[in-house]
Amino acid sequence: MADERAEEIRELMEKARADTLNLFETARENDLTESPGFGFRPIIWHLAHIGVFEAYWLLQKLGGQHAPDERYESIFDPIRTPREESKNLPSRREMEQYLKRVRDAAFRVLDRTSFDEGNELVRDAYIFHLVLEHEYQHQETLAYLLHLLDPAKKTRPANPTNDTHDFDGDIQSATATEPGMIAIPEGEFEMGAVWNSFAYDNELPPQTIRVPAFKIDRLLVTNEEYAHFVDEGGYVQREWWSDEGWSAREREGWAMPLYWSKAIEGWRARRMFDEGLLDAAHPVAGISWFEAEAYARFANKRLPTEAEWERAASTAGGAEGDGPAREPKRRFSWGESEPTTALCNFNNHFWGTTRVGSFPQGASAHGCLDMTGNVWEWTADPFGPFPGFKPFPYPEYSEAWFDGNHRVLKGGSWATRPSVLRTSFRNFFRRHFRIAFAGLRCAADA
């Protein structure tokens, strides 16, 4: 059994690393060694950082070994080396050699690991899944940063594992479900991670909570809807913005979503590999929490709370669902089956957003579409601990960001890896953050 588990982990780690390296085929090394903008570290910094994290947890903490390279420990530690000092980095070739040394040693540790149920780090292979999820999340961060680069500097990499053979329809002509709001009745549900599988400390412990009745949009807010907000003076009319939001808008000079531009023929947008007229039926993305909040107010609605969003995404429709017979919480909006391109837009399969409503098979039980994948969805709530929260295995992942300035995002994006799409996963960004593939779905009181 232990050998089977080790082999499964080995395969997952090898697949994740192949996906990481494939992302670096998108652009030339020279374009990866400079900051892509907004003061972010050079894109290539993330390549070795992934290895340093793996070395720390698998070689040092689990294997009891010394750091394989003290210089890398310093350069690629985000705390010891701030963004502005992440310069004069090693070459990609040297970084990949480091990654191989770490990985070979990590597999040796894996081969001799006993998955002792009494040890929290190795119970259910926790520490290996922590390393995997860290790499998955940095893969999405890499997609954000690569998106900042001029499309002329990038080419779509060949990736035979990310085909779309199982998409049952035509992405370009799929007809979205009619917009509108869905009434969610008052009821109880289990919020947080309830499954016997990897979860971050901030998803735990799960809690049974009662959510008052509310309404939530069936569809994500589209580019067309958001363009109406912009055209109606949404960025110049103070009434739609909170005090902090208006200050951020003025300070940052926001006049439209990130990547948008205005031309004679209409709104245009930069995509990962090209630029063209705005796709009206695609979800708006590249907006901060402040912008999402302002739009919702303009639409005479509001952002959903985290609990409202998770109830709409993961519980059964119909009656309240109270009592022991209620349907188990769904890992993904459609249920337990693994994500495919027939169910949602994820894992860089399409390298961009898709029309809202293109995946009816992936609808939640309540009838909401695109609650898994396409774009992350801002919620109203600050990122904070659940009752009974315990930091594990390190406070810097969650606890350090319980600062009141971060907001929770749910659902995943077109670049999110499958396991991170779980309905309990809590993404979190500062309220002014715009480079994420994030949009919104509005809610309202019942």
N, C-alpha and C positions, 0 to 999 in steps of 0.2 A: 504493500500500500504506500509506504514511504517512497519507494522507488518510482511508483506511478505518479505520485504527487510531484516529485523532483523533476521527472521528465516533462510533465505538463508545464511546470514553471519555466524550465529551460526553453521550451518551445515558445512560450509567451514572451520571454525576454529576448529571444533571437528575433521574433517577428517585430517586436517594438523597436529594436535597434535598427533593423532594416528600414522601417518606416521613418525613423529619425534621419538616417543617412540619406534616404531618398529626398527628404525635404531640402537638404543642402545641395541637391542637384538642380534646384530651382534657379539659382543665381550663381554668378562667378564669385570666386573667393574674394576678389578685390572689393566687391560690393557688399560683402558680408562682414568686412573688418571695420567699417565705420558705423556710427550710430545711424539708424534709419530715420531718426527724428524724435522730437519731443524729449530729448535728453536720455533716451533709452540706451542701454548697453549695446555694443555691436552684436549683430545677430549671431555671429560665430561663437561668442562667449558662452552661449547656452549649450553648445556641443560638449565642451569639457566640463561644464558645471554638472550636467547630467551624470558624467562619470565620477565626479568628486562626491556627489550625493550617494551614489551606489557604493563607492569605496568606503565612505564613512559608516554606512549602516551594515553592509554585508561583510566587509573585510575587518573594519576596526571594532564596531560594536558587537557583531555576531561572531566574527572569526578571531577576535583578540589580536589582530595584527597591527603593525604600525602603518601610518599613512603611506601609500605607495610613492607619493611625490609631494614633499612639503611645499614646494613652490606653487603647485597647482592648488593645494589646500588654501593658500592665501589668495591667489589671483581670482579663483572661481568661487570664493565664499562671498555671498552678497552682503554680509555684514562686515567682514574684515576688509573687503575692497569695494568701496562705494561705486556707484555708477560712473561718476565723473573720473574715477581713477582706473577704469577698466580699459586701458590702452596698451599698446605694444604687446599684443597677445601672441601666443605661439601660432604656428601655421596650422592649417587644417590637417595636414599630414601628421604633424607631431601630436595633435589632439587625438586623432584616430588611433595612433599607436598607443597612446595612454589609455584610451577606451578599451583597446584589445587586452592590454595587460590587466586592467581592472576586471574585465569580464572573464578572462581565463581564471583569475584567482577567485572570482565570485562563484564560478561553477564548481571549483574545487571545494569551496565552503559548502555549497549546496549539496554536493555529493556526500558529504559527511554530516549533514545536519539531521538531527533527530527531531521530528516534529512533536516535541514534548508538550502535551496539553497543559502542563503546569507552568510553562514559560510563555508569558503574554507575547513576547516578540516573535516566537515561532509557532504559536498555536494557530492552526488553520493557515500556516505559511504567511502570517501577517506581514512580517518584515519584507518578504519578497514582493508581496503585493503593494506595499508602501513604495518600494523602489519603482515598480511598474507604473503605478498611478502617477508618481512624480514625473516619470518620463512622458507618459501620455499627456499630462497637463502642459509640460514644456513644449510638446509637439504643437499644441494649440497656440501657445504663446508665440512660437516660431511662425505660425501662420499669420498671427496678428502683425508681427514685425515685418514679415515678408510682404504683406499687403501694403505696408507703408512705402515700399520701394516702387519706383517708376516701373510700370508694366513693361517698358522697353528693355529693362534690365533682367527680365525673368523669362523663363520658358517652362511650360508645363512638363513636369517630369513624367517619364514612362513609369507606370505603376500597375502591373497586371493584376495585383490583388485588389485594386480599387476600381473594378469595372462596374457596370450598371446593368448586368444581364438580367437581374431579377426585378427590375423596375417595371411594374405592370401598367404602363401608360406612357404618354408623351409629355415630358416636362415642359416643353415650350407651349403646348396647347391645352394642357390640363385645365379644366374648368373648375374654379374654386367654388366651394359651397357658398350659398348666400350668406352675407354677413348678418350680424345680429348678436343678441346677448342670450346667454343660457342661464336660466334660474337654477341655482343650486340650493336645495333645501337645508335648513338647519340640521346639524347632525354631528356625531362624534366620528373621529378617525384617529388612527395612530400616525403621528407625525414623527419623522426621522427614520432611521434605518432599522427595519424589523427583521431582516433576513440574516441567515447564518453565513455571512460572507463579508469581505472587506468593507469597512466604512471608516471615515475619518472621525476623530473625536468630536467634532462639532455636529455630527449627525446623531450623536448619542447623548444620553439614553433616549430611546423612543418614548413618546408621551402620548397618552390618550387625551385629546382636547376636543372641546365642543365648539363648533364654528357656527355663528349665526347665519341665517339665510343671506345670500348675496347673489349678484348677477355678474357674469364674466363674459367677455367677448368670445364668440365662437372662433374668430380668426385673429391672427396677428395684425397689428396696424400696418398698412401697406405704404409703400412709397407715395402712391397717389394721394392717400389720405394725409400723410405728413406734409407733402408738397402744398396741399391746401392750407394747412396751418402756416407754413412759411409765406405763401402768397397773400394770406390774409393779415400779414404783419405780426406773426407770432413771435418773431425775434426782436421786434421794436416796441411791442405793446407790453408795458410793465405789468398789467393786470393778471397775466397768466403765470407769472413767476413769483416764487418765494423770494424773500430778501437775499438769502444766500445764493439762490439760483441766479438772480439778476446780477449780483456782484460777480459771480463766476462768468456769466455771459459777457459782461463788459470787460472783465480782466482778460479773458481768453479771446475776445473778438469773435464769438460765434455768430454766424448769420445763417447757417444751414448745417445739415449733418456733415460729418467728416466724409471726404471723398466726393461730395457733391460739387457741381459748378453750374453756373447759369450761362447758357448760350442763346443765340438768336432762335434756334430751332426748339429750345426748351431746356429742361433740366437734363444734365448729364451726370454720369457717375463713373468713377474709376473702379474697375473690378480687379481681380488678382492678376489677370494676364492681358487685359485690354481696357479700353474706355469707350463708352458709347452712351446713347440715350438711356435715361433712367427706365428701368423695368418697373412700370407702374404697379403691377400686381404682385411684385416681390415685397417681402417685409422690409420696412425701414431698418437700417442698422447704422452703427457708427454714431450713436447718440449717447450722451451722458445721462445719469439719473436725473439731473436737474432738467434736462430737455424733455425726458420722458414724463416727468411730473408736470411740466408746463403744458405739454400736448394734452395730457389726460384732463387737465383743468379746462383747456380750450374746448375739448369735446364734451364738457359737462359730465365727466366721469372722474375716476381716480385710478391710481395704481392698486393692484390687488395686494393684500397682505401675503406674507409668505405662506401662512396657514391656508388662506383661501386658495392660493395657486396650487398648493400641494394636494388639497382636498379635491379640487376640480380635475387634477391630472391623474390621481392615483386611486380614487375610490369609485364605487359603482354608482350608477345613476338611479333614478327612480325615487323610492321612499328614503326616509332618513338614513337607513342603513344601521340603526342602532342594534345592539344585542349581539350575542355570540354567533348568530347565523349570518352576519354580514359578510360580504365578499372580502377575501384577503386583499391587502393592499397590493397595488400593482407596482412592479419594479420599473416598468416603462409605461407610457400612457396606454398602450394597447394590451398590456399583460406581461407575462413572464418570458415569452419567446424572445430570442436574441434579435437585435436590430438587423434589418435588411433594407435594401433600397426600395422595397415595396412598401415599407412602413414609415420611413423617415429619411431626411437628408442629414447625413452625418459622415464623419471619417474622411473628409475630403473627396468623397465620391464624385461630387459635381463641381468642386472648387469654387463654390459660391452659393448664394441663396437660390431658392426655387420658389415658384409662385405659391402664395398661400393657398392652403387647401389641396395641394397636389397629392397628398397621401391619405386618402380617406380610410384605408385599412389601418392606419396608425392612430385613429381618433381615440380620445379618452371615452370612458363609459358614458360620460355626460354629453359627449358630442363635440368637444373642443378639438380643433385640429392643430397640428404642428406644436404640440406641447412637448414633444421629444424631438430635438434637432432643429435645424434651420437657423434660428437665432436665439441667443440667450434672452431671457425676459426679466427686466427690472421689476422688483417688488418694492413695496413701500417700506419694508422693515430694515432697521439697522442690523448688521451682522453681530450676533451676540450668542451667548451660551444658552443651551437648554437647561432647565432645572436639573441639578445633579451632574452637570458637566464636570469631567475630569480630563485635564490635558494629557494626551498620550499620542505618541511616545516623546513628543517635544513641543514646548509651548509656542515656538515661532510659527507653526503652521496656522493655528487658529487663535489662540489666546492673545497673542501680540496685536491682533487686528480687531479686538473688541473695543474699538476706540470711538464709536459713535459716528464716524465719518464714512465707514464702509456700508454699502447696501447689498442685500442678498439678491442674486440672480438665479433663476431656475431654468431647467429644461434642456440646455445644451445648444450647440450650434452646428453648422455644416462641417466644422473642423473637429468636433468633439469625438473622442474615442468611445467605443461601445460601453465599457463598464462605467464611464463617467456620466453616461446618460441617465443613470438611475434617478428616480423621482425624489429620492431623499438627498441627493447631492446638493450642497450649498456652495455655489460660486459667490465670490464677493470682490467688489471693486470700490474704490473711492468714488464719491458722487460726481466728480468732474471727469472721470476716466472715459475716453471716447474710442480707443482703438480696438476694443473688444467687438466681436461680432454680436452686438447686443441691440435689441429693440424692445418692443413692449406689446402687451395685451391689456386692455383696460378692464376695470371692474366698476361696480356701482352697488349701492345699498339696495336691498330687495324692496 
